[in-house]
């Protein structure tokens, strides 16, 4: 979340005329993340979030994303639900940019998740995978392993600027991942950005997830691998195996992994770290000056790549 498009009072008033929500009582930008412009809105009808889609989001993908949110809401998964206007439309526009209004999802994210949070998050992710099963929409993961080489090639100099010699290491990693990437794993709709700031808790229990704008069709275990990187590293860069096993155990309470998925999970986690290193490196270079956001440090994920390169063991020997 961020603010790249400023919306005037008159533009907001005109936008709300299409809805049965009343006039704006509170309207303010949310300065987090790097992808879209987001605003918190309160009207007599309640609290909402308005998103203006920027940068990476392809307008052709928006029916998939918004349709998925509707599907999840209808299948007992707590997430923000798109709000339709008087004509039944959920995809709108502001300043000639696509926009959507969604309901407010109660709960709080946690800045420093503990082992119990990881277990709850893992179960919540499996719950999401079950709820999304049967969704008829399809979208290719355009930030999946097939895209990493072409994404990195124009960024190689940027990598060496951050850390001399890093480009050679990243090229070698990408080549290894391309050779070893697993096939024929169970697939479905994945969140693909299941980070702590996108997961809400109430009284320590999983309460829902937001920000589905990287969702795609891919290996379900890859989604778990993204979460392992996001939830199970300490601030000093060390990997918390206790948290990781709790996350996996929570996931398996609702969706047990098969043998192939368990075997592939360390490599998938290595690849998931590569995906976020690359997009953070790109954002580091491309975030416009003056935006109300500071891009995430790509070197955080470079350090995670080093951990995966050394090898991690995710399962007890008895498992």
DRENZA-394963 format. One record per residue: x, y, z of N, C-alpha, C in turn; residue number from 0. Coordinates in steps of 0.05 Angstrom, whole numbers, m for minus. Example, Ala and Ser with C-alpha at 12.3 -4.5 7.8 and 13.67 -1.06 7.14 Angstrom:
! DRENZA-394963
264,m114,156,246,m90,156,264,m66,156,0
257,m45,142,273,m21,143,258,1,157,1
! end
This chain:
! DRENZA-394963
17,m23,0,0,0,0,18,25,0,0
9,46,m14,24,71,m16,5,92,m27,1
15,115,m32,m1,136,m44,15,149,m67,2
8,142,m91,20,154,m115,0,173,m129,3
m26,168,m125,m47,184,m138,m62,199,m116,4
m60,225,m116,m75,241,m97,m103,245,m108,5
m123,243,m90,m151,246,m98,m162,270,m84,6
m174,288,m99,m185,313,m88,m213,307,m76,7
m222,326,m60,m248,323,m47,m270,321,m68,8
m268,336,m89,m289,336,m110,m288,309,m125,9
m264,298,m130,m262,272,m144,m274,250,m126,10
m269,251,m100,m280,231,m82,m311,233,m81,11
m320,257,m80,m349,262,m79,m363,251,m104,12
m351,256,m127,m362,246,m152,m361,215,m153,13
m339,203,m143,m337,174,m142,m359,162,m125,14
m364,173,m102,m383,162,m83,m412,165,m93,15
m417,182,m111,m444,185,m122,m455,159,m134,16
m437,142,m143,m445,117,m156,m453,96,m135,17
m448,101,m109,m452,80,m89,m475,89,m70,18
m485,69,m55,m505,75,m35,m491,75,m7,19
m472,93,m4,m456,93,20,m457,119,35,20
m468,139,23,m468,166,36,m442,180,30,21
m439,203,43,m416,220,38,m392,211,56,22
m368,220,48,m344,212,63,m344,228,90,23
m338,213,111,m334,225,137,m304,227,144,24
m289,206,135,m260,205,139,m248,194,113,25
m226,207,104,m213,197,80,m183,204,82,26
m166,184,83,m138,189,86,m121,168,73,27
m98,175,63,m80,157,50,m67,138,70,28
m60,114,60,m46,94,76,m18,91,63,29
3,99,78,30,100,67,45,75,75,30
38,52,63,53,27,67,55,13,40,31
76,m4,37,80,m20,13,89,m3,m10,32
89,m16,m34,100,m2,m58,83,m6,m83,33
60,m18,m81,46,m26,m105,24,m7,m115,34
5,0,m98,m18,15,m106,m23,39,m88,35
m41,56,m96,m50,78,m78,m74,69,m62,36
m72,71,m36,m93,61,m18,m103,83,1,37
m129,82,6,m141,103,23,m161,89,42,38
m161,98,67,m181,90,86,m205,109,84,39
m229,98,81,m253,114,77,m273,106,98,40
m286,126,111,m308,121,128,m332,137,118,41
m355,124,117,m380,137,110,m401,129,130,42
m426,140,129,m447,130,147,m452,100,144,43
m444,88,122,m449,59,118,m427,42,130,44
m405,53,139,m383,38,151,m356,46,142,45
m337,28,145,m309,34,139,m300,16,115,46
m285,28,97,m277,15,72,m248,23,65,47
m237,8,45,m212,16,33,m216,20,3,48
m205,43,m6,m206,49,m35,m178,45,m46,49
m175,28,m66,m150,23,m79,m150,34,m108,50
m130,49,m114,m125,58,m142,m101,42,m152,51
m104,27,m173,m84,8,m182,m63,21,m199,52
m38,17,m191,m15,29,m203,6,8,m212,53
26,17,m225,51,2,m230,47,m26,m241,54
53,m47,m225,54,m74,m236,27,m85,m244,55
6,m75,m232,m20,m88,m236,m30,m84,m264,56
m34,m106,m278,m45,m105,m305,m75,m103,m303,57
m88,m82,m314,m117,m80,m312,m132,m104,m321,58
m120,m120,m339,m133,m144,m349,m135,m165,m327,59
m118,m163,m306,m118,m182,m284,m138,m176,m262,60
m149,m151,m263,m165,m143,m240,m191,m159,m238,61
m205,m167,m259,m228,m184,m255,m221,m210,m241,62
m197,m222,m246,m189,m245,m231,m186,m239,m201,63
m172,m218,m194,m167,m211,m166,m193,m205,m152,64
m210,m188,m163,m234,m180,m150,m254,m203,m149,65
m255,m219,m170,m272,m242,m170,m264,m262,m149,66
m238,m265,m145,m228,m283,m124,m237,m273,m96,67
m236,m248,m91,m245,m237,m66,m275,m243,m61,68
m290,m240,m82,m319,m246,m80,m322,m276,m74,69
m307,m293,m88,m309,m322,m84,m302,m330,m56,70
m280,m319,m45,m271,m325,m18,m292,m316,2,71
m304,m293,m2,m324,m284,16,m348,m302,16,72
m354,m314,m6,m377,m332,m8,m370,m361,1,73
m344,m366,7,m336,m393,15,m322,m392,42,74
m332,m374,59,m325,m374,88,m295,m369,93,75
m283,m352,76,m256,m344,83,m256,m314,88,76
m246,m305,111,m247,m276,118,m227,m260,103,77
m237,m243,85,m221,m224,70,m237,m200,63,78
m224,m179,53,m239,m156,44,m255,m163,20,79
m280,m154,18,m299,m161,m3,m304,m136,m20,80
m302,m138,m47,m308,m115,m64,m337,m105,m60,81
m340,m78,m61,m366,m65,m58,m376,m57,m86,82
m399,m66,m93,m411,m60,m119,m426,m33,m118,83
m425,m19,m140,m440,6,m142,m469,1,m148,84
m484,21,m153,m513,18,m158,m518,1,m183,85
m499,0,m202,m503,m16,m226,m491,m44,m224,86
m481,m51,m200,m470,m77,m196,m441,m79,m204,87
m427,m57,m210,m399,m57,m218,m381,m55,m194,88
m360,m72,m195,m340,m71,m173,m313,m59,m183,89
m309,m57,m209,m285,m45,m220,m292,m17,m230,90
m280,3,m219,m286,31,m225,m261,45,m235,91
m261,71,m238,m237,86,m246,m237,113,m232,92
m213,123,m227,m208,149,m217,m183,160,m232,93
m184,184,m242,m161,195,m257,m153,177,m279,94
m171,164,m292,m166,146,m314,m149,122,m305,95
m150,116,m279,m137,92,m269,m158,74,m257,96
m154,47,m260,m174,29,m247,m174,31,m217,97
m197,27,m205,m200,30,m176,m222,12,m166,98
m220,5,m141,m241,m12,m129,m244,m5,m99,99
m268,m8,m89,m274,m4,m61,m280,m31,m49,100
m267,m36,m25,m271,m62,m11,m279,m57,17,101
m291,m76,30,m299,m74,58,m274,m74,76,102
m278,m63,99,m257,m63,120,m257,m90,134,103
m233,m102,136,m230,m128,150,m219,m122,178,104
m234,m129,199,m224,m124,226,m201,m143,234,105
m185,m134,253,m162,m150,262,m137,m133,260,106
m115,m144,270,m90,m131,270,m68,m149,260,107
m49,m138,245,m26,m153,238,m6,m152,260,108
14,m169,260,34,m169,282,62,m163,269,109
76,m146,283,102,m138,273,124,m159,278,110
122,m172,301,141,m193,308,126,m218,314,111
119,m234,294,103,m258,300,119,m279,316,112
106,m291,335,118,m313,350,110,m340,339,113
118,m361,352,113,m388,343,83,m393,341,114
68,m384,360,39,m388,360,26,m374,336,115
35,m349,330,25,m335,306,32,m351,281,116
56,m362,279,64,m378,255,45,m402,252,117
39,m415,273,21,m438,271,m6,m430,261,118
m16,m408,272,m42,m398,264,m42,m389,235,119
m20,m376,227,m17,m367,199,m17,m390,180,120
m2,m411,187,m1,m435,170,m29,m447,166,121
m44,m449,188,m71,m460,185,m88,m441,169,122
m85,m415,172,m100,m396,156,m94,m398,126,123
m68,m404,120,m61,m407,91,m74,m431,79,124
m74,m453,94,m87,m478,84,m117,m473,82,125
m129,m458,100,m157,m451,99,m163,m435,73,126
m145,m417,66,m147,m402,42,m146,m420,17,127
m127,m439,17,m125,m457,m6,m150,m474,m9,128
m162,m483,12,m187,m498,11,m210,m480,1,129
m212,m455,11,m233,m438,3,m232,m430,m27,130
m207,m427,m37,m203,m419,m65,m207,m442,m84,131
m208,m467,m74,m211,m490,m91,m238,m488,m106,132
m237,m491,m132,m261,m489,m148,m265,m461,m161,133
m249,m441,m152,m252,m415,m165,m246,m418,m195,134
m264,m409,m212,m260,m414,m241,m240,m397,m255,135
m232,m375,m242,m212,m357,m255,m185,m369,m256,136
m169,m361,m276,m142,m370,m279,m124,m346,m285,137
m101,m346,m272,m81,m325,m278,m53,m338,m274,138
m36,m336,m294,m9,m346,m292,7,m329,m272,139
24,m342,m257,42,m328,m238,64,m315,m254,140
61,m290,m261,80,m276,m278,106,m268,m263,141
107,m274,m238,132,m271,m222,142,m298,m213,142
134,m319,m227,144,m346,m221,172,m351,m232,143
182,m375,m228,210,m381,m234,217,m376,m263,144
198,m379,m281,204,m374,m310,212,m345,m315,145
204,m327,m298,208,m298,m303,234,m288,m290,146
247,m303,m273,268,m291,m256,293,m283,m272,147
301,m298,m292,324,m290,m307,320,m264,m322,148
297,m262,m336,292,m237,m351,288,m214,m333,149
278,m219,m309,274,m197,m290,301,m187,m279,150
320,m206,m275,345,m198,m263,365,m186,m283,151
364,m194,m308,385,m185,m327,388,m155,m327,152
367,m139,m329,371,m110,m328,378,m98,m301,153
377,m115,m280,383,m106,m253,410,m115,m243,154
426,m129,m259,451,m141,m250,470,m119,m240,155
472,m97,m254,490,m75,m245,480,m65,m218,156
454,m62,m215,443,m53,m189,451,m71,m166,157
451,m98,m172,459,m117,m151,488,m113,m143,158
506,m109,m163,534,m106,m157,539,m79,m143,159
522,m59,m148,524,m34,m134,518,m37,m104,160
498,m54,m98,491,m59,m70,512,m76,m56,161
523,m96,m71,543,m114,m59,561,m124,m81,162
586,m116,m82,603,m125,m104,604,m156,m107,163
601,m165,m132,601,m193,m138,574,m207,m135,164
554,m193,m126,528,m205,m121,515,m215,m147,165
518,m201,m169,505,m209,m194,513,m237,m202,166
538,m244,m200,547,m270,m208,533,m292,m190,167
531,m286,m165,518,m306,m147,489,m309,m154,168
475,m287,m160,446,m288,m166,442,m303,m193,169
459,m298,m212,457,m312,m238,460,m342,m233,170
479,m350,m216,483,m378,m211,459,m390,m196,171
448,m376,m177,424,m385,m163,401,m390,m183,172
397,m370,m200,374,m372,m219,378,m396,m238,173
402,m401,m247,407,m424,m264,402,m450,m249,174
411,m452,m224,406,m476,m208,376,m480,m204,175
361,m459,m197,333,m462,m192,318,m470,m218,176
327,m460,m241,314,m468,m266,318,m498,m271,177
342,m508,m266,347,m536,m270,332,m554,m251,178
329,m546,m226,319,m564,m205,289,m559,m199,179
276,m540,m211,249,m532,m203,230,m556,m205,180
215,m562,m184,198,m586,m185,174,m582,m203,181
164,m604,m213,140,m604,m230,120,m624,m218,182
96,m622,m227,74,m641,m219,67,m639,m190,183
72,m617,m177,62,m613,m150,33,m604,m151,184
17,m610,m130,m11,m601,m129,m12,m570,m133,185
m31,m562,m150,m33,m534,m156,m61,m523,m149,186
m63,m497,m148,m88,m483,m142,m83,m453,m141,187
m102,m439,m132,m99,m410,m129,m82,m404,m104,188
m60,m389,m107,m43,m382,m84,m45,m352,m79,189
m40,m344,m55,m39,m316,m47,m15,m302,m59,190
8,m315,m55,34,m307,m66,47,m283,m52,191
34,m272,m31,45,m249,m16,36,m251,13,192
37,m275,24,25,m281,50,45,m273,72,193
49,m247,74,68,m235,93,53,m227,119,194
67,m224,141,53,m216,166,36,m191,164,195
44,m171,147,27,m147,146,2,m152,129,196
0,m174,116,m24,m181,101,m42,m201,115,197
m36,m208,140,m51,m227,155,m59,m215,181,198
m85,m217,188,m96,m205,212,m102,m226,233,199
m100,m218,258,m106,m234,281,m125,m219,300,200
m142,m235,313,m159,m224,335,m155,m242,359,201
m147,m230,381,m141,m246,406,m123,m270,401,202
m103,m265,384,m83,m286,378,m91,m307,358,203
m116,m305,348,m125,m325,329,m126,m312,301,204
m121,m329,281,m123,m320,253,m150,m307,247,205
m150,m283,235,m175,m269,230,m180,m263,201,206
m160,m268,184,m164,m263,155,m139,m253,141,207
m141,m249,115,m118,m240,99,m128,m219,79,208
m110,m202,71,m115,m181,52,m94,m181,30,209
m97,m162,11,m77,m157,m9,m71,m181,m27,210
m91,m188,m43,m90,m211,m61,m80,m204,m89,211
m66,m182,m92,m60,m172,m119,m35,m185,m132,212
m25,m206,m120,m5,m224,m133,m16,m252,m136,213
m41,m256,m128,m53,m283,m129,m52,m294,m157,214
m48,m320,m159,m44,m333,m185,m48,m363,m182,215
m47,m377,m204,m49,m407,m204,m20,m417,m204,216
m13,m433,m183,14,m443,m181,14,m466,m161,217
37,m477,m155,40,m498,m135,32,m488,m108,218
14,m503,m94,5,m494,m68,28,m493,m48,219
47,m512,m50,70,m512,m32,88,m487,m36,220
88,m476,m60,103,m451,m64,92,m428,m46,221
66,m428,m43,54,m407,m25,64,m411,3,222
66,m436,12,76,m442,39,106,m433,40,223
121,m437,19,149,m429,18,152,m398,20,224
134,m383,7,134,m354,10,130,m347,39,225
111,m360,52,105,m354,80,129,m362,98,226
143,m383,93,166,m391,109,187,m368,109,227
192,m356,86,211,m334,85,201,m310,100,228
175,m305,98,163,m280,109,160,m281,139,229
155,m305,150,148,m308,178,170,m319,196,230
189,m333,185,207,m350,201,236,m342,202,231
242,m317,194,269,m307,197,269,m286,219,232
290,m287,236,294,m267,257,306,m241,246,233
303,m219,261,315,m194,252,345,m195,246,234
359,m213,259,388,m216,254,394,m232,229,235
373,m242,215,377,m257,191,378,m287,195,236
376,m297,219,377,m326,224,350,m338,219,237
350,m363,212,325,m378,206,315,m392,231,238
290,m387,238,278,m398,262,264,m424,255,239
278,m446,259,267,m472,251,243,m479,268,240
241,m470,293,218,m476,309,193,m462,298,241
196,m437,290,174,m423,278,166,m436,251,242
186,m444,236,181,m457,210,165,m482,213,243
173,m499,232,158,m524,236,130,m519,247,244
127,m498,263,100,m491,272,83,m482,249,245
94,m466,231,79,m457,207,70,m480,190,246
89,m499,185,82,m523,169,61,m540,184,247
65,m543,210,46,m560,225,18,m548,225,248
16,m521,227,m10,m508,225,m22,m512,198,249
m6,m510,177,m16,m515,150,m27,m543,147,250
m11,m562,157,m19,m591,154,m43,m599,171,251
m50,m583,190,m75,m589,205,m99,m589,186,252
m98,m573,165,m120,m571,146,m114,m583,119,253
m88,m583,111,m81,m594,85,m54,m607,87,254
m53,m633,93,m27,m647,95,m12,m646,68,255
14,m642,70,31,m642,47,37,m671,38,256
40,m675,12,48,m702,3,78,m704,4,257
89,m727,m2,118,m732,m1,133,m714,m19,258
123,m710,m44,137,m693,m63,138,m664,m54,259
116,m655,m42,116,m627,m32,136,m623,m9,260
137,m643,9,156,m640,31,185,m640,21,261
190,m657,1,217,m659,m10,224,m633,m24,262
205,m620,m37,210,m596,m53,211,m571,m37,263
200,m571,m12,196,m546,2,222,m530,6,264
245,m541,14,269,m525,16,276,m510,m10,265
274,m524,m32,280,m511,m58,260,m490,m64,266
235,m495,m59,214,m475,m64,218,m450,m47,267
228,m454,m22,234,m432,m4,257,m415,m15,268
277,m429,m26,300,m416,m39,289,m399,m62,269
272,m411,m79,261,m396,m101,243,m373,m92,270
227,m376,m72,210,m355,m62,227,m331,m52,271
250,m337,m39,268,m316,m31,280,m301,m55,272
285,m316,m77,295,m303,m101,274,m284,m113,273
249,m294,m114,228,m277,m125,226,m250,m110,274
227,m250,m84,225,m225,m69,250,m209,m69,275
273,m222,m71,298,m206,m75,296,m190,m101,276
287,m204,m122,286,m190,m148,267,m167,m149,277
243,m172,m139,223,m150,m140,231,m127,m121,278
243,m134,m99,253,m112,m81,276,m97,m95,279
293,m111,m108,315,m97,m123,303,m79,m144,280
283,m88,m158,270,m71,m178,257,m47,m166,281
243,m51,m143,230,m29,m130,250,m9,m118,282
272,m19,m109,294,m2,m98,302,19,m119,283
304,9,m143,312,27,m165,289,44,m176,284
265,34,m175,243,46,m190,223,62,m174,285
223,61,m148,203,75,m132,207,105,m137,286
186,119,m145,188,147,m152,195,165,m128,287
211,185,m133,218,204,m111,192,219,m102,288
190,223,m76,167,238,m66,144,221,m58,289
144,195,m65,121,178,m56,122,174,m26,290
99,170,m14,97,167,15,104,138,23,291
127,129,14,135,101,19,165,98,16,292
176,81,33,204,74,30,206,45,20,293
219,40,m2,219,12,m12,234,m6,7,294
226,m32,7,239,m52,24,268,m57,14,295
285,m62,33,313,m67,28,317,m94,14,296
327,m95,m10,331,m121,m23,352,m139,m9,297
370,m126,6,391,m142,19,380,m160,41,298
356,m153,52,344,m171,71,339,m199,58,299
330,m199,33,325,m224,20,351,m236,8,300
371,m220,3,397,m231,m5,408,m247,18,301
404,m238,43,413,m254,66,397,m280,69,302
372,m279,63,356,m303,64,364,m323,42,303
371,m312,19,382,m330,m2,407,m344,7,304
424,m330,22,449,m343,32,442,m366,51,305
422,m362,67,414,m384,86,404,m408,70,306
388,m403,50,378,m426,33,400,m439,18,307
419,m423,9,442,m434,m6,458,m453,11,308
459,m447,37,474,m465,56,458,m490,63,309
432,m489,58,415,m512,63,400,m510,90,310
374,m517,89,358,m517,113,343,m544,114,311
337,m553,139,322,m577,143,296,m570,157,312
273,m574,143,248,m564,152,232,m585,169,313
240,m610,168,225,m631,181,242,m646,200,314
230,m654,222,243,m673,240,250,m699,226,315
271,m712,234,279,m736,221,257,m758,223,316
241,m756,243,220,m776,246,196,m770,229,317
195,m746,217,171,m738,202,171,m752,175,318
! end
